Amino acid sequence: MKTTIALITLALTFSLLGCNTVKGVGQDLQKAGEKIEGAAKK
């Protein structure tokens, strides 16, 4: 579980570094939230 959280955090960090606009940040956070929600439902 700790490894999964660390990987998600790392992926979020890189995706936030890769986007240049506030809109891009919002989209990245939305996608991350959907993935976390999907993992929680399993």
Buried (B, 14 or more C-beta within 10 A) or exposed (E): EEEEEEEBEEEBEEBEEEBEEEEEEEEBBEEBEEEBEEEEEE
